[in-house]
Amino acid sequence: MKKTLLSILAMVFTLVTYAQQQPRAEYPRPQFERQEWVNLNGQWSYTFDFVGSGLERKLYNSKGFDKEITVPFCPESKLSGVQYTDFINHIWYQRTITMPQEWAGRNIKLNFGAVYYNSEVYIDGRLAGRHFGGSTSFAIDVTKFISDGKPHSLVVHAYSDTRTAKQPAGKQNMRYAPFECMYTRTTGIWQTVWMEPVDKNAIERTQVTTDIDQKIITVQPKFYTQTKGTFTVTVKDGKKIVATKTVPAHDGTNVVLPIKKPKLWSPSSPFLYDVVYEVKNSEGKTTDVVNSYIGMRKIHVEGNKVYLNNQPFYQRLVLDQGFYPDGIWTAPSDEALKHDIELSMAAGFNGARLHQKVFEERFHYWADKLGYITWGEAPSWGMNANDPEVARNFMSEWAEEIIRDRNHPSIVTWTPMNEEWWPDRVQYPRFVCDLYDMTKALDPTRPVCTVSGGVNIKSDIWSTHNYEQDPKKLTEIVYNGERWFQTPNAVQDIPRLNVGFNRAKDNNLYEFPTYTKPDMPYILDEFGGIKWVKGQDKMTGNSQQSWGYGAPPHSLEEFYARLEGQVDGLMSIAENVWGYCYTQLTDVEQEQNGIYFYDRSAKFDMKRIKAIFSKRPQSSKE
């Protein structure tokens, strides 16, 4: 008896120790959480396949490769234990998986947070599934490939070529070495991998909409398969049940829950209702339970302003690229995700434009919890936006991103593309209009800024990027018409924004009429970028090892004066320019224009920085 007790205690100690050591051990999907799951992060074996001969060599049959890598960190990162930063077109991973015996009789889902760019998943040499796209989550039903209690070889093949212009790469450098605002690449598995058991009639996902005017929450479920059972939604405020409803467990059912005296979500009061989803079979037995949460809030455009909960809301955003010195695209810990938001709020911002990257779901969870608004974006740089094949690749992955993240109250705007400057007159207009229409179909509750700071065709928000460093000139340029018409020299004949397009009679090309009426919000969603490196005030010349916008200040006082002058200028024209996004939250590699250093340590007197970025128009209700 004593030996048994000691054995149990030893096993518990081992499990606790392993959980503490396992990278990114937290549940990766906090808005759709099940209790039973197995985290597959940790040590995997791997091999590079630079010439793409792995399929011919049947690497999918591998029982283990000769090198080790720490998942979920990409091979380019320090935390992976590899830190290989040259181009990696193909990489193969392997590890052994075992299904717990108590999962027998249920379907087994193998989940991937994200694998860049395309991936194939094999179990014991058999192809279990594929996924196209490097930024969104996917799940593969592996039930028929595994048996309870038996070891199986899991092999993942990831392949990518950022130089083809066929795939969105974001800020991943397409040269050998990072330069200007292009950084280290990410290849292969870069988010958590996990397994969980689900009933065949379990909930696959839900779409939640909140109507604060009618005081209702609507939940629309989708099930893996439909049954004669029931689906129950229970909404709680702490331990108090504020609403509950049971309906047939069918796809397309709208579960409408009236909420008396609703508590609204906002940055000043980020209240979240706890939610439980429960499925019962025809015999009344519970077959699936999912824990979630909901934030009731409304975001809409009216005239030239954005409104949050029916009040004018001025957005003081910061550009967040989501890069880390040790993890590249992957945060070293869940705490690091939370800490970035806390740093931004401490600097006076009320939100962020999540730039050229699909952020992890855990980031959105912390934004929801802390009251931090965000713009959801995709890594659109690197692709040829005039290519129909690229449009097909991009749109399917963008749809996955919206479906995955649309229930997060902190996301207030979708902006799929950034700075598309060189469009053709046929495929590009079609692409942009399709993107806008698809985004609105998947989520009609948020405004869409289809192309941030670039050639736009159809949008709810008009945005520009301007890095003029002189505060007076910046204010004058922004106010005196740039918001309606600014194009680069390469496309001077194509205005950036219009209300539609018509086929030209003489040359079969689209004409782009200039949009000149301020009937939508204008946001300067990139400005600033003031370069400051450690010791800059003691330098005799400009640092050649770093990059930023414009001539750098010669002293800290000059930095503060320039920064405050730019923000004061924007405040003076706030009724016409309803929000901004400052570049950027942290330094990223050689781009050193952050409010914080790359390691997240403070660069400046944060009290002074917060005082500047906390300024807002009197008409903004926060």
N, C-alpha and C positions, 0 to 999 in steps of 0.2 A: 504493500500500500504506500509506504514511504517512498520507495523507488518510483512508483507510478506518479505520485505527486511531484517529485523532483523532476521527472521527465516532462510532465506537463508544464511546469514552471520554466524549464530550460527551453522548451519549444516556444512558449509565449515570449520569452526574452529574445530568442532568435528572430521571431517574426517582427517584434517591435524594433529591434536593432536593424533588421533589413529594411523596414519601412522608413527608418530615419536615414539610412544610407542611400536608398533608391532615389534616383533623380526624378523630380517632378512627380512625387507620389500622390498628390491630391487628385480627386476625381475631376476629369477634364471638362465635364459638361454640366456645370452647376445649375443650369436652368431646366435640366431634364435628367434628374439624378435617380439612379437605381441603387439599391443597397448591395446587391451581389455583383462583384466584378473582380477581375484580376488584372493588375497593372503589369504590362510587359516591358516597361522601360528597364534599362540597365545594360549589362554586357551582352552584346551580340557579336558574332563573327562576321567578317566582311571581306570583300575583295573588289578592287577596281577592275573595270573592263573597258579600257580606253578605246579600243577599236570596235567594240560592239560584237564580239564573237561569242559572247556567253551562251546564247541560245544554241549555237552549233556545238559548243562544248558541253551542253546539257548541265549548266550550273544550277538549274532548278532542282536537280537531284541531290544537291549537296547535303551532307550531314554536318557540315562545318567548314568554314574557310580558315585561312592561316593567320588572319589578323583580327584584332578586337577593336570594337568601337562602342562608345557609350551612347545609347539611344535615350532621349530623343534629340540629341545634338548633332548638327550636320558635320560632315567630315572636315569642313573648312574651319571649324571652331576649335578653340582650346579645350572646351569642356568635353568634346567627343573623344579626346585622347589621340586624335589623328593630326589635325591642323595642316591638311594638305590644301593649298589655296590656288593651285593651277586649275584649269578646266577639267571637269569630271563629267564626261558624257554618259557613262554607265557605272552604276555601283550595285553590287549584290550583297544582301544581308541574309544571315541565317541565325536561327535560334530554335531550341526545342520547346514545344508547348505541350501542356498536359491539361485535359479538361477535368475539373473536380468531379468525382463520382456523383455528388449530390445534384449536379446539373443534368443528369440523365433524364431524357424525356422532354427536354425543352430545346428550342432552337438556340444555336450558339452564334453570336455576332462577334466578328473580329473587327474592331474599330481602329481607324487611323485618324489622328487629328489633322495631319497634312503630310504629304510626301511630294517633294518637288522633283520633276515636274509631272511626268506620267509614271504609272507604276503597274506592275503585274505581281500577283500574290499566288504563291504555290504552296501546297501542303503535300509532303511526301512525293514531290515530283509532279503532282497534278495541278493544273491551273485552276485556282479557286475564284479568281476575279481580276478585273482591271479597273483602273481609274484614270481619267484624263483630266489633268489640271493639277497645279502645284500648291494651291492655297486653301482649298476647302476640305472639309472632313468627309469621310465616307466609311461605310460599313459593308462587310461581306459576310453572308450567311455561310458558315463553314460546317454546318451540322453533318452533312453527308460525308465530310472528309475526315472526321475525327471520332474516336471512341473514348468513352469515359475511362480514366485511369491509365491510358496508354500514351507513351511519348510519341510526338509527331514532329517532323522537321518542317518548320515554317521558313520559307525563302521569299524575300521581297526583292524584286528587280526594279530599280528606279533609273529612268533615263531622261536626259535633258540636254538641250543645245541652245543656249541663249543667243547664239549668233545667227540663227536662221531667220530671225524676225517673224517667226511663226507662233511664238509663245510670249505671253506677258512676263516680264522679268523684274519690273519695278526698278529699284536702285541697285540691282546686281550689275556689276561692271562687265561690259562686253569686251573689254581689253584685258590683257594679262594682269596688269597692276591697277589698283584703284586710282582714280584721278577726279579732281574737282568734286562734284556731288554724286559720284558713282563709287560703290563700296564693294566689299568682299561678297562673293556669291554664296548661295545656299543650295546644296544638292541633297537629294534623298530625304530620309525621314527627319522631320524637324519639329514634330509635335508628338504627344503621347500616343502609344499604342496600347490597346487594352481589349480584353474579352469580357463578355457578359452573357448570361443566359436570359432568354425571353420566351414567353409563351407564344405559340403560333398566332394567337389572337391579340397580342400585345399592342400597345400604342406605338406607332412609328414616330409621330411628331404631332404637334398642335400648332395652330395659328391663332394668336390672341390679338384681339382688338379691344380698345377701351374707348368708351364714349362718355366723356365727362359731362357733356351737356344733357344727355338722357340718363346719366348715372347708371350705366350698365357695362358689364364685361361680357364679351362674346368669345367663346372658345370653339374652334372648329377642329376636331380630331381627324387623324388619318391612322388607320390600323394596318398591321401587316396582312391580316386576312380578316374578313368580317364574320360575325357570329350572331347568334340569337341572344347574346348576353347583354349586359348593361355597362354604361360608361358614366361614372360619377365625377363631378368636379366639386371640390370643397375649397372655399376661400376663407382664410383665417386672418385675423388681426391679433397676433400673439396666440393665445390659447382660445380666443373667442371666435366661433364660427360666424361669419357675417353673411355668407351665402353658400348654398349647396343645391345641386340639381342632378338628377339621374335621368338619362335618356338611353334609347337603344344604341348599341355599339356599332354604328354604321358610319362609313365615310361620308363627309359632307353635312353631317348633323351640326346644327348651330346650337350650342349650349348658351343660352342667354341668362345672365345672372344679374338681377337688379342689386345695386349697392347703395344702401341708405347712408346719407352723409359721407360720401367717399372722401378718403384722405388722398390727396393728389401728390404725385411725384414731381419734384423740382429740385434744382441744385441747392436751394435753401432748405428744403425739407424732402430728402430722398426716401419717402416712405414706400415700403414694399409689402404687399400682401403675400403671405405664405399660401401655397396652393398644393393640393394633393389630387392627382389623377388616379382613378381606380377602375379597373375592369373586372367584372364578374361574369362567369359563364352562365349558361342557361339553368344550371343547378344552384346558382347563388354563391359559388365558390370564387374567392378572389384569385385572379390569375396574373394580375399585373398591378403594381403600385409605383408611381413616379412622383417624386417631390419636385416642386418648382416654386416660382414666385412671379408676381405681376406688379408692375408699376402703372398706376392710372395717370395718364397725362395726355395732352393734346398738343401737337405742333402743326401750325399751318401758316400759309402765306396770305397776307391781305394787303393789297396795294403794294407799297414799297417797303413793307416791314415783315419780319418773322414774328409770330406770336407763339408763346408758350402758355398753355392753360388760359388762352384768351387775353393774355396781356403782352404788350410789346416787349420783345426780349432781344437785347443787344448781345451779340456773341463776341466774346473776347477769347479767341482761340489761339492755340499754339500749334505749330507744325511738329508732329511726333512721328519719327521715322521707324521707331520700334527696333533699333539695332542695339546690340550689347557687345562690349569688348570681348567677353569670353564665350558668348553663345550665338553671336551674329543675329539671326532672326529669332532665336529662341531665348526667352528669358531664363536666367539661371535658376530662378525659383518663383513660386507663386507670390512670395513677398516682394520680389523685384517688380512684378507687374503693378501691385498695389502702390509701391513706393514711387514709381514714376508718376502716377496720378497725384499722389500727395505732394511731390515736388512741384508739379505744375500748379496746383492750387495754392501752394505756399508762395508761388511767384505772382499770384494775382489773376491767373487765367480761370475762366469758368468752363473750359472745355478744350478739345483738340480736334484738329483735322488729322485723322490717322492716315499717314501719307504713304502711298505706293506700297501698301502691304495689307493683307487680310490679317488682322490681329487675332490672337488666340481667344477662345470663348471666355477663359478666365479673366482676361483683361476687361471684357465687357461686364462681367459679373462685378468686378470691383468698381467700375464706373457706375453701374446701377446702384451699388451699395453706398458709394461716397457722394453721389450727386454730381456727376461730371459728364457734360454733354460731349458727343463725338459726331464726326462725319465718317461714315463708312466708305472706304475706297478700295480699289483693286490695284495691283501692281501693273498698270497698263503700259508703262514704258518698255521699250524693247520690241514691241510688236508693230507690224505694218498695218495701220488702221484702215488702209485702202484695200486690203486683200480680203476677199470674201471668205477664204478658208480661215483666216485669222478671226474674222468676225464670228464665225461659227464656233471656233474654239473658245473665244472670250465670252460669248453670250451664255453658253451652257454653264461655264464656271461661275459667272456673275450671278446667274439664277440660283446656283447652289449657295452662294454667299448670302443672298437675301433671305432665302428660306431658312438657313441656319440661324441667322442673327436678328430677324425682324421682330422678335418678341422682346428685345432689350429696350427698355424705355430711354436709356441714355443716348441711343443713336437717334439723331434728329434730322439727318440729311444723308441721302445717298449721292455719291459723286464717283461714278465708275471710272472716268478717265481724267488724265491730267495733261495739260499743255500739248494737245494735238495741234500742231502748227501747219502741217503741209498736206491738207486734204485734197483728194481729187473732187470732181464735181458730180460724181455719180454714186460710187460705192460708199464713200464716207457719209454723205447726207443720209443715205438709207440706213447705214450702220447706227448713226447717232439717234435717228428717229426710232429705230427698232429698239435700241437700248432704253430710251426714255419710256416708250410704250410698254415694254416688257417689265421694267422696274415698277411702273405704276400699276400694272396688272397684278404683280406679285405682292405689292405693298402700296395701296392707295393712301396710306395714312401719313406719309412723309413727303416733303418736297425733294425734288431731284435737281441737282446741279450736274448736268450730264457730262460736261467737260470743264473742269476747273482751270480757269485762266488760259483757255485756248480757243480754237475755232469752234463755236457752238451753233447748233441748228435749232434745238428744241430743249427748253429748260424752264424750271420754276424760279431759278436764282441766276442772276448775272454776276459773274466773278471775274476779276482780273488779278494779275500778279505784277507788282512794280517794286523794284529795288532801288529806286532813286534815293540817295542817302541824305540829300539836303531836305530838311523838314518842310521848308516853305515851298520848294519846287514840287515835292511829293504831293502836298495838299493841293496845289494849283493844278497839277496834271490830272490827278484823280477827279477833282471837282469839275474841271472845265472840259468835260466831254469824253475823256478816255474810257469812262465806264460804258459808253455806247459804241465807240468805234476805235479800236486799236489793233493794228495788224502788223506783223513783221514785214520787212522789205520783200521777202520771198513771195508773199501773197498779198500785195497791196491792193489787188483788185477784188479781194474777198473779204467783206465785212465779217466780223466774228459772230455777230448775233443777229437773228432775224426771226420773224414770226411765221415763216414758211418759205417755200421755194416753188418756182414755176419753171417749166421747161422752156428754154430760150428757143425762139422760132428759127433763128438763122444758124446756130452752131450746135444745136442739140445738147447744150450744156445747161446746168442749173445756174440760175441767177440768185444771188443772195441779197435781198433788199435790206438796207440798214435799219436797225431798230433804234428809234430815237425817243421813245416815250417811256418815262420812268414808272411803269406799271408793274414792276416786279422788284424785289429786294436786290440791291447791289452790295456785294461784300468784297472787300479787298482781301482775298484769301491767301495771299503771300506778300509780305513786305518785310523790311528790316534786314535780317541776315547780317547784322553788324559783326564784323570779325573782331574777336579778341582772343589772343593767346597769352598764356602765362608769361609774364615779363615783357609784354608788348610795349609798355611805357618806358622800358629801358633800352629798347632796340633802336639802332641808328637807321635801319631800313626795314622794308617789308619782309616778313618771314616767307621763304620759298618752300617751306615744308608744310604749309597749311593753305587753306582756301576759304574765301568768304566773298561777300558782295561789296563792291565799291572799295574806296580807299579806307583803310582802318583808322580809327581814332588814335591819337598820339598819347592820350592819357585817359585814366578812368573818368575824370570829370568831363572830358570831351565825349566819352561814351555815354554817360548818363544824360548829358545835355542833348545829344543827337537823338537818343532813344525817346526821351520825354518830349522833345520837339515833334517827333513823328507822331507819337500817340496824341499829343495835344492838337496837332493839326487834324487828325482824324476825328477827334471829338468835336472840333469846330464845324465839321460838315456832316455830323452824324445823322441828321435828318435825311440826307441824301445817300449816305454810305452807311448801311445798317449792319456793321460788323467788320471784324478783321481777323486775320490769322498771322501771327508773328513767326518768322523763321529764326530759330527753332528751339525746341526744348533742351536738347543736349548737343554737344559736339558729336560728330560721327566720323571716326577715323580722321582723314585729313581735312574735312570740312569743319572749321572751328568757329562757328558763329552761334553756338548755343548759349542759353541762359546758364546752363550747367556744363561742367566738363564731361567728357565721355564716361568717366567712371562715376558720374552722378554727384561728385563733390561740388561745392558752391564756388562759383567764379566771382560773384559780386556781393555787395551788401544787399542781402535779400529783402531787407525792410524797404530800401529805396526802390528795388525792382518791383516789389509788390505794390507799393504806393503808385507807381506809374501804371502798371497793368490793371489795377483795380478801378481806374477811372472809367466812368460810364455816363452815357447821356441821362439827363434827368427824366426823359420820357420812357426809359427802360425800366420795367418792373421785374425785379429779381426776388 
